[in-house]
């Protein structure tokens, strides 16, 4: 494979002129960061940031797009291996390795990355032209993959951890602590959703002073607030919306629903989501869910809709009264890491949530305020919570009002975008970048 490498090409890849002065590491002061960049820089054209992600963009990862589109001072350029088609998340310029290059070129690029440089020459050339001020990698393994490129340009690398990357072993026998060790050593900053994810990242070996909480906000304008009132004798509709992975704990939620539905004849359940074609275990889970419904003779009370787009999901949400998110720690160790954004979205819309005490979910669902928290795998706890909320319109309304206020205060995507903007500026100041 090494013979594939064009030595003349490699010698031509001289390191870009380095104008960066490395300052001693200091605590991140976001509140004052935006005031530190020179007035000349502030009046210039927007800074550029490389947004690194494996696939741009999975439908279930719309929260990455929210981070990008609410930045004020930075123009995002996406660097990805794959571009999802059709791509509904328009806006940033996208460099997709598998879309832009021929089959032969991709083979060559993989060889150079694996045996010589550690990065794709295609991305190197693009970075050399576009001269971004920093790289923001989404998911831990993406940060590790972009680390050699960040070092080649002496660019600060910010990495956001979200869920599986905090707990799930990739296709390697190397422990996560060792897997991420180079990233923790040379990465500039690591962002997590909440205190549980913060603690988990420190157990993997990340220095606490390199971690900051950055919540995943939702677009409140796209989610107007409406309380859900159920007219007498009309159905009370419960919603589950997630991929069919073990960590979502869907079997426990459906078992609890079936048990509650035998007591309350008004209960109906809608399940949005599906098994992905390339994931055999998810298809096994899908059959298990159907078997639970069949065994309990609830086929006329449970509706499996499959995947729907985000607009359909929001429309359906306003026709439902409760959300269940019964996440668990999977046998593989996979967890939510932070909190599923569907919870934040539904709270914002005015829907109380029944959820498990898992990762950072209790940060979003405040027990007895905008929902009910039960222990993982607690079917009885879920059953009791369903009956309680289904039978109390006033309680649901109070929880809905509190939930909206809670999301407005802590999970507004526009405000979180401003915070991320300040984080970027602070990191640039610390590294004294001057392009």
Secondary structure, 3 states (H helix, E strand, C coil): CHHHCCHHHHHHCCCCCCCCCCCCCCCCCHHHHCCCCCHHHHHCCCEEEEEEEEEECCHHHHHHHHHHHCCCCEEEEEEEEEECCCCCCCCCEEEEHHHHCCHHHHHHHHHHHHHHHCCCHHHHHHHHHHCCCEEEEECHHHHHHHHHHHHHHCCEEEEECCCHHHHCCCCCCCCHHHHCHHHHHHCCEEEECCHHHHHHHHHCCCCHHHEEECCCCECHHHCCCCCCCCCCCCCEEEEEECCCCHHHCHHHHHHHHHHHHCCCCCEEEEEECCCCCCCHHHHHHHHHHHHHHHHCCCCCCEEEEECCCHHHHHHHHCCCCEEEECCCCCCCCCCCCCCCHHHHHHHHHCCEEEEECCCCHHHHCCECCCEEEECCCCHHHHHHHHHHHHCCHHHHHHHHHHHHHHHHHHCEHHHHHHHHHHHHHHHHHHHCCCC
